Amino acid sequence: MCYFDRSEMIIMAPKKLGLDESIKKLDKIVSELELGNLDLENSLKKYEEGINIYRKCYEMIKEAELQIEYLNKNLNEDGMGKNDI
């Protein structure tokens, strides 16, 4: 019978990459795929990783756009125009 001691387990959350780091990682994946040195299985893994990073980048950009729209809307509602800044 095997026993598993959870106290010895170390769980590390994956590091959340910022937009710049994500774009660099995506660029590296694209370069690796363009070289054509990977076998089919590894190419598919890299492609999937790239798609996931792309989706996260898209979400970060969309969130930033929404935040900018929100800030601009509140700025205009406060009676400050473009020339008041």
FIMAR-915666 format. One line per 3 residues: number of its first residue (from 0); their letters; for each residue x, y, z of C-alpha. Coordinates in pm, whole numbers, plus 50000, padded with zeros to 5 digits. Each point is the difference from the previous one (the first is absolute). Example, Ala and Ser with C-alpha at 12.3 -4.5 7.8 and 13.67 -1.06 7.14 Angstrom:
BEGIN
0 = AS = 51230 49550 50780  50137 50344 49934
END
This chain:
BEGIN
0 = MCY = 50000 50000 50000  50133 50345 49907  49948 50312 50201
3 = FDR = 50015 50350 49864  50113 50273 50237  49851 50328 49885
6 = SEM = 50221 50198 50236  50295 49933 49770  49820 50135 49698
9 = IIM = 50098 50342 49872  49741 50166 49781  50107 50294 49793
12 = APK = 49747 50204 49808  50101 50067 49642  50153 50343 49955
15 = KLG = 49759 50239 49836  50185 50168 49717  49945 50364 49916
18 = LDE = 49918 50111 49648  50360 50076 49900  50130 49668 50134
21 = SIK = 49714 49814 49833  50068 50162 49663  50370 49910 50029
24 = KLD = 49912 49640 50084  49753 49987 49711  50265 50138 49765
27 = KIV = 50243 49730 50114  49740 49728 49935  49932 50137 49652
30 = SEL = 50374 49998 49926  50032 49641 50119  49710 49891 49782
33 = ELG = 50134 50188 49697  50334 49822 50028  49822 49671 49938
36 = NLD = 50233 49798 50222  49726 49865 50226  49822 49673 49941
39 = LEN = 49624 50003 49951  49913 49928 50364  50224 50277 50136
42 = SLK = 49886 50238 49727  49639 49947 50105  50089 50056 50366
45 = KYE = 50180 50323 49914  49712 50111 49778  49751 49935 50280
48 = EGI = 50219 50188 50247  50021 50289 49754  49623 50010 49955
51 = NIY = 49950 50009 50377  50250 50284 50038  49834 50186 49711
54 = RKC = 49661 49971 50173  50144 50133 50326  50161 50294 49816
57 = YEM = 49670 50075 49829  49820 49997 50336  50259 50232 50156
60 = IKE = 49969 50245 49710  49619 49992 50012  50005 50063 50376
63 = AEL = 50232 50297 49948  49770 50139 49730  49698 49967 50229
66 = QIE = 50186 50174 50280  50097 50286 49768  49639 50033 49880
69 = YLN = 49880 50004 50362  50255 50265 50098  49918 50215 49697
72 = KNL = 49627 49972 50067  50045 50105 50363  50229 50282 49894
75 = NED = 49738 50136 49759  49721 49962 50258  50199 50210 50246
78 = GMG = 49977 50289 49756  50360 49994 49891  50053 50012 49629
81 = KND = 50310 49923 49797  50129 50355 50036  49960 50002 50381
84 = I = 50275 49743 50055
END
